[in-house]
Amino acid sequence: MMERTVTIASGHGLHARPAKLFTQAVAASGHKVTIGRPGGSPVNAASILGIIAAGFENGDEVVLDVEGDESERVLGELSEFLTTDHDEAAG
């Protein structure tokens, strides 16, 4: 398992649209991935309901955990997604 702490960059956090894109990327990776606040309870990163319920906002630090082969590559891709402002890109 590999772990990385990143900061949410989307201007409005992981609301519906970026949460959907993120969970799709997690599902497409084929890996078990969790996301949560440092010291908090992680949620399944492929669950859009879990992501939205967690209420991750712009500037929040989150911990990503990835299990499986090529976890370093997957962790890099998902970290890049979270550190990109998807609200600005859509504007």
N, CA, C and O atoms as a DFTB+ gen file, in Angstrom:
364 C
 N C O
     1  1       0.849      -1.173       0.000
     2  2       0.000       0.000       0.000
     3  2       0.894       1.235       0.000
     4  3       1.911       1.292       0.691
     5  1       0.487       2.211      -0.790
     6  2       1.195       3.487      -0.840
     7  2       0.236       4.581      -0.389
     8  3      -0.974       4.495      -0.595
     9  1       0.798       5.602       0.226
    10  2      -0.007       6.674       0.787
    11  2       0.624       8.022       0.450
    12  3       1.847       8.152       0.386
    13  1      -0.229       9.017       0.238
    14  2       0.255      10.374      -0.026
    15  2      -0.775      11.369       0.501
    16  3      -1.982      11.156       0.384
    17  1      -0.272      12.463       1.086
    18  2      -1.137      13.552       1.530
    19  2      -1.098      14.644       0.469
    20  3      -0.024      15.081       0.056
    21  1      -2.277      15.083       0.031
    22  2      -2.386      16.131      -0.986
    23  2      -3.428      17.145      -0.531
    24  3      -4.209      16.891       0.386
    25  1      -3.422      18.303      -1.193
    26  2      -4.372      19.370      -0.883
    27  2      -5.364      19.507      -2.020
    28  3      -4.973      19.583      -3.184
    29  1      -6.652      19.541      -1.688
    30  2      -7.717      19.687      -2.687
    31  2      -7.613      21.070      -3.328
    32  3      -7.626      22.083      -2.630
    33  1      -7.511      21.109      -4.646
    34  2      -7.331      22.381      -5.345
    35  2      -8.602      22.928      -5.989
    36  3      -8.689      24.132      -6.232
    37  1      -9.580      22.085      -6.270
    38  2     -10.796      22.598      -6.923
    39  2     -11.418      23.691      -6.062
    40  3     -11.579      23.532      -4.852
    41  1     -11.762      24.793      -6.702
    42  2     -12.241      25.980      -6.015
    43  2     -13.419      25.746      -5.088
    44  3     -13.559      26.441      -4.082
    45  1     -14.265      24.784      -5.407
    46  2     -15.430      24.483      -4.580
    47  2     -15.328      23.097      -3.952
    48  3     -16.335      22.536      -3.519
    49  1     -14.121      22.543      -3.901
    50  2     -13.909      21.229      -3.302
    51  2     -14.407      20.107      -4.199
    52  3     -14.593      20.288      -5.403
    53  1     -14.618      18.956      -3.597
    54  2     -15.082      17.805      -4.369
    55  2     -16.607      17.740      -4.337
    56  3     -17.194      16.832      -3.749
    57  1     -17.227      18.711      -4.974
    58  2     -18.683      18.703      -5.130
    59  2     -19.026      17.758      -6.272
    60  3     -18.146      17.054      -6.767
    61  1     -20.264      17.725      -6.696
    62  2     -20.774      16.687      -7.603
    63  2     -19.912      16.420      -8.833
    64  3     -19.510      15.277      -9.053
    65  1     -19.614      17.440      -9.644
    66  2     -18.898      17.187     -10.892
    67  2     -17.473      16.683     -10.673
    68  3     -17.121      15.639     -11.221
    69  1     -16.637      17.378      -9.894
    70  2     -15.293      16.827      -9.693
    71  2     -15.300      15.508      -8.920
    72  3     -14.433      14.664      -9.141
    73  1     -16.266      15.319      -8.017
    74  2     -16.360      14.045      -7.295
    75  2     -16.666      12.914      -8.270
    76  3     -16.105      11.824      -8.161
    77  1     -17.557      13.175      -9.221
    78  2     -17.890      12.158     -10.231
    79  2     -16.662      11.811     -11.060
    80  3     -16.375      10.634     -11.279
    81  1     -15.938      12.820     -11.521
    82  2     -14.740      12.582     -12.331
    83  2     -13.677      11.818     -11.536
    84  3     -13.021      10.918     -12.062
    85  1     -13.518      12.190     -10.259
    86  2     -12.528      11.531      -9.420
    87  2     -12.894      10.069      -9.187
    88  3     -12.040       9.192      -9.319
    89  1     -14.150       9.794      -8.843
    90  2     -14.556       8.407      -8.586
    91  2     -14.468       7.563      -9.853
    92  3     -14.168       6.371      -9.781
    93  1     -14.723       8.163     -11.004
    94  2     -14.561       7.437     -12.270
    95  2     -13.095       7.088     -12.502
    96  3     -12.782       5.988     -12.957
    97  1     -12.197       8.019     -12.190
    98  2     -10.760       7.754     -12.350
    99  2     -10.313       6.650     -11.399
   100  3      -9.504       5.797     -11.768
   101  1     -10.839       6.665     -10.174
   102  2     -10.501       5.617      -9.212
   103  2     -10.993       4.261      -9.720
   104  3     -10.242       3.285      -9.716
   105  1     -12.246       4.199     -10.155
   106  2     -12.811       2.943     -10.655
   107  2     -12.028       2.421     -11.855
   108  3     -11.779       1.221     -11.966
   109  1     -11.643       3.324     -12.749
   110  2     -10.898       2.933     -13.949
   111  2      -9.503       2.405     -13.606
   112  3      -8.928       1.631     -14.372
   113  1      -8.966       2.813     -12.477
   114  2      -7.615       2.370     -12.095
   115  2      -7.587       0.880     -11.745
   116  3      -6.547       0.233     -11.864
   117  1      -8.733       0.338     -11.314
   118  2      -8.782      -1.059     -10.918
   119  2      -8.125      -1.347      -9.581
   120  3      -7.885      -2.507      -9.248
   121  1      -7.830      -0.310      -8.811
   122  2      -7.169      -0.458      -7.521
   123  2      -8.122      -0.118      -6.379
   124  3      -9.092       0.618      -6.556
   125  1      -7.823      -0.672      -5.204
   126  2      -8.554      -0.287      -4.001
   127  2      -7.934       1.015      -3.506
   128  3      -6.745       1.071      -3.193
   129  1      -8.757       2.060      -3.439
   130  2      -8.274       3.384      -3.052
   131  2      -9.187       3.933      -1.966
   132  3     -10.411       3.839      -2.059
   133  1      -8.574       4.507      -0.935
   134  2      -9.347       5.216       0.085
   135  2      -8.846       6.648       0.168
   136  3      -7.714       6.952      -0.209
   137  1      -9.722       7.530       0.675
   138  2      -9.386       8.938       0.846
   139  2      -9.994       9.400       2.166
   140  3     -11.105       9.007       2.521
   141  1      -9.264      10.223       2.875
   142  2      -9.772      10.746       4.138
   143  2      -8.898      11.864       4.656
   144  3      -7.796      12.094       4.158
   145  1      -9.394      12.546       5.647
   146  2      -8.601      13.592       6.295
   147  2      -7.553      12.923       7.179
   148  3      -7.796      11.843       7.717
   149  1      -6.382      13.560       7.335
   150  2      -5.358      12.978       8.214
   151  2      -5.935      12.711       9.608
   152  3      -6.515      13.606      10.223
   153  1      -5.780      11.508      10.093
   154  2      -6.276      11.135      11.401
   155  2      -7.760      10.798      11.449
   156  3      -8.282      10.405      12.492
   157  1      -8.444      10.957      10.300
   158  2      -9.878      10.671      10.241
   159  2     -10.149       9.297       9.679
   160  3      -9.231       8.524       9.407
   161  1     -11.415       9.007       9.510
   162  2     -11.827       7.723       8.929
   163  2     -11.874       7.842       7.414
   164  3     -12.597       8.689       6.889
   165  1     -11.113       7.007       6.696
   166  2     -11.130       7.076       5.240
   167  2     -12.410       6.481       4.659
   168  3     -13.079       5.658       5.285
   169  1     -12.730       6.924       3.438
   170  2     -13.878       6.391       2.703
   171  2     -13.380       5.760       1.413
   172  3     -12.279       6.053       0.948
   173  1     -14.198       4.898       0.845
   174  2     -13.911       4.284      -0.448
   175  2     -13.890       5.389      -1.493
   176  3     -14.898       6.065      -1.702
   177  1     -12.756       5.577      -2.147
   178  2     -12.611       6.662      -3.108
   179  2     -13.384       6.426      -4.398
   180  3     -13.496       7.339      -5.217
   181  1     -13.923       5.223      -4.600
   182  2     -14.732       4.951      -5.793
   183  2     -16.213       5.214      -5.525
   184  3     -17.042       5.035      -6.417
   185  1     -16.553       5.636      -4.309
   186  2     -17.940       5.887      -3.933
   187  2     -18.263       7.372      -3.994
   188  3     -17.804       8.142      -3.150
   189  1     -19.049       7.779      -4.983
   190  2     -19.388       9.197      -5.094
   191  2     -20.161       9.673      -3.867
   192  3     -19.978      10.805      -3.421
   193  1     -21.020       8.820      -3.319
   194  2     -21.766       9.206      -2.113
   195  2     -20.821       9.394      -0.929
   196  3     -20.996      10.320      -0.136
   197  1     -19.826       8.525      -0.808
   198  2     -18.840       8.652       0.265
   199  2     -18.029       9.921       0.143
   200  3     -17.766      10.601       1.135
   201  1     -17.631      10.239      -1.080
   202  2     -16.835      11.449      -1.333
   203  2     -17.654      12.697      -1.007
   204  3     -17.175      13.585      -0.301
   205  1     -18.868      12.770      -1.512
   206  2     -19.705      13.952      -1.277
   207  2     -20.050      14.078       0.207
   208  3     -20.023      15.178       0.759
   209  1     -20.373      12.963       0.851
   210  2     -20.713      12.996       2.275
   211  2     -19.534      13.460       3.131
   212  3     -19.738      14.086       4.171
   213  1     -18.308      13.160       2.708
   214  2     -17.123      13.566       3.460
   215  2     -16.937      15.085       3.427
   216  3     -16.312      15.657       4.319
   217  1     -17.479      15.731       2.401
   218  2     -17.442      17.189       2.330
   219  2     -16.054      17.784       2.167
   220  3     -15.729      18.782       2.810
   221  1     -15.239      17.191       1.324
   222  2     -13.897      17.721       1.092
   223  2     -13.986      19.073       0.391
   224  3     -14.593      19.191      -0.673
   225  1     -13.375      20.093       0.997
   226  2     -13.424      21.463       0.491
   227  2     -12.072      21.889      -0.076
   228  3     -11.054      21.235       0.148
   229  1     -12.086      22.986      -0.808
   230  2     -10.856      23.589      -1.323
   231  2      -9.903      23.845      -0.162
   232  3     -10.291      24.416       0.857
   233  1      -8.655      23.418      -0.325
   234  2      -7.633      23.635       0.690
   235  2      -7.535      22.539       1.736
   236  3      -6.590      22.527       2.525
   237  1      -8.498      21.609       1.762
   238  2      -8.428      20.496       2.708
   239  2      -7.269      19.570       2.348
   240  3      -7.037      19.279       1.175
   241  1      -6.547      19.114       3.363
   242  2      -5.549      18.078       3.157
   243  2      -6.250      16.728       3.273
   244  3      -7.050      16.506       4.182
   245  1      -5.941      15.837       2.344
   246  2      -6.499      14.491       2.370
   247  2      -5.377      13.479       2.184
   248  3      -4.344      13.770       1.580
   249  1      -5.604      12.294       2.713
   250  2      -4.655      11.200       2.572
   251  2      -5.248      10.192       1.594
   252  3      -6.357       9.698       1.793
   253  1      -4.505       9.897       0.547
   254  2      -4.883       8.873      -0.427
   255  2      -4.086       7.603      -0.120
   256  3      -2.870       7.664       0.065
   257  1      -4.759       6.465      -0.066
   258  2      -4.115       5.165       0.084
   259  2      -4.482       4.325      -1.125
   260  3      -5.656       4.204      -1.475
   261  1      -3.470       3.745      -1.762
   262  2      -3.695       2.916      -2.949
   263  2      -3.052       1.559      -2.719
   264  3      -1.895       1.476      -2.307
   265  1      -3.808       0.487      -2.987
   266  2      -3.305      -0.875      -2.867
   267  2      -3.204      -1.508      -4.247
   268  3      -4.013      -1.222      -5.131
   269  1      -2.223      -2.358      -4.425
   270  2      -2.105      -3.117      -5.664
   271  2      -0.859      -2.797      -6.465
   272  3      -0.099      -1.883      -6.146
   273  1      -0.672      -3.593      -7.533
   274  2       0.444      -3.367      -8.444
   275  2       0.313      -1.983      -9.074
   276  3      -0.794      -1.496      -9.303
   277  1       1.431      -1.373      -9.344
   278  2       1.479      -0.046      -9.959
   279  2       0.798       1.015      -9.100
   280  3       0.310       2.021      -9.614
   281  1       0.770       0.783      -7.784
   282  2       0.106       1.736      -6.901
   283  2       0.781       3.102      -6.925
   284  3       0.118       4.123      -6.740
   285  1       2.087       3.133      -7.149
   286  2       2.786       4.423      -7.211
   287  2       2.295       5.245      -8.403
   288  3       2.080       6.451      -8.276
   289  1       2.117       4.609      -9.549
   290  2       1.614       5.304     -10.738
   291  2       0.193       5.816     -10.503
   292  3      -0.115       6.971     -10.798
   293  1      -0.664       4.951      -9.971
   294  2      -2.054       5.326      -9.707
   295  2      -2.110       6.464      -8.699
   296  3      -2.881       7.409      -8.867
   297  1      -1.299       6.375      -7.658
   298  2      -1.250       7.424      -6.644
   299  2      -0.849       8.759      -7.269
   300  3      -1.404       9.801      -6.921
   301  1       0.098       8.728      -8.176
   302  2       0.516       9.953      -8.870
   303  2      -0.601      10.554      -9.707
   304  3      -0.816      11.766      -9.685
   305  1      -1.311       9.707     -10.444
   306  2      -2.406      10.190     -11.295
   307  2      -3.548      10.777     -10.460
   308  3      -4.079      11.839     -10.785
   309  1      -3.919      10.081      -9.387
   310  2      -5.014      10.572      -8.554
   311  2      -4.613      11.822      -7.782
   312  3      -5.433      12.717      -7.576
   313  1      -3.360      11.888      -7.356
   314  2      -2.863      13.083      -6.671
   315  2      -2.900      14.282      -7.609
   316  3      -3.287      15.380      -7.207
   317  1      -2.498      14.072      -8.857
   318  2      -2.528      15.158      -9.845
   319  2      -3.963      15.641     -10.063
   320  3      -4.206      16.840     -10.198
   321  1      -4.904      14.708     -10.095
   322  2      -6.303      15.078     -10.261
   323  2      -6.737      15.993      -9.117
   324  3      -7.351      17.034      -9.354
   325  1      -6.424      15.613      -7.883
   326  2      -6.873      16.382      -6.720
   327  2      -6.176      17.733      -6.594
   328  3      -6.736      18.660      -6.008
   329  1      -4.973      17.860      -7.129
   330  2      -4.238      19.122      -7.031
   331  2      -4.468      20.018      -8.242
   332  3      -3.765      21.013      -8.421
   333  1      -5.445      19.672      -9.071
   334  2      -5.847      20.486     -10.218
   335  2      -7.187      21.133      -9.911
   336  3      -8.082      20.483      -9.370
   337  1      -7.335      22.414     -10.253
   338  2      -8.597      23.116     -10.014
   339  2      -9.563      22.805     -11.155
   340  3      -9.502      23.442     -12.207
   341  1     -10.442      21.847     -10.960
   342  2     -11.391      21.446     -11.990
   343  2     -12.528      22.449     -12.141
   344  3     -13.208      22.461     -13.168
   345  1     -12.741      23.279     -11.144
   346  2     -13.752      24.330     -11.260
   347  2     -13.257      25.420     -12.201
   348  3     -14.029      25.938     -13.008
   349  1     -11.968      25.775     -12.106
   350  2     -11.395      26.782     -12.982
   351  2     -11.370      26.272     -14.428
   352  3     -11.659      27.025     -15.358
   353  1     -11.025      24.999     -14.614
   354  2     -10.957      24.410     -15.959
   355  2     -12.315      24.382     -16.637
   356  3     -12.403      24.485     -17.861
   357  1     -13.391      24.241     -15.836
   358  2     -14.751      24.173     -16.396
   359  2     -15.308      25.550     -16.690
   360  3     -16.229      25.689     -17.495
   361  1     -14.751      26.584     -16.036
   362  2     -15.297      27.929     -16.122
   363  2     -15.186      28.520     -17.457
   364  3     -15.611      29.656     -17.666
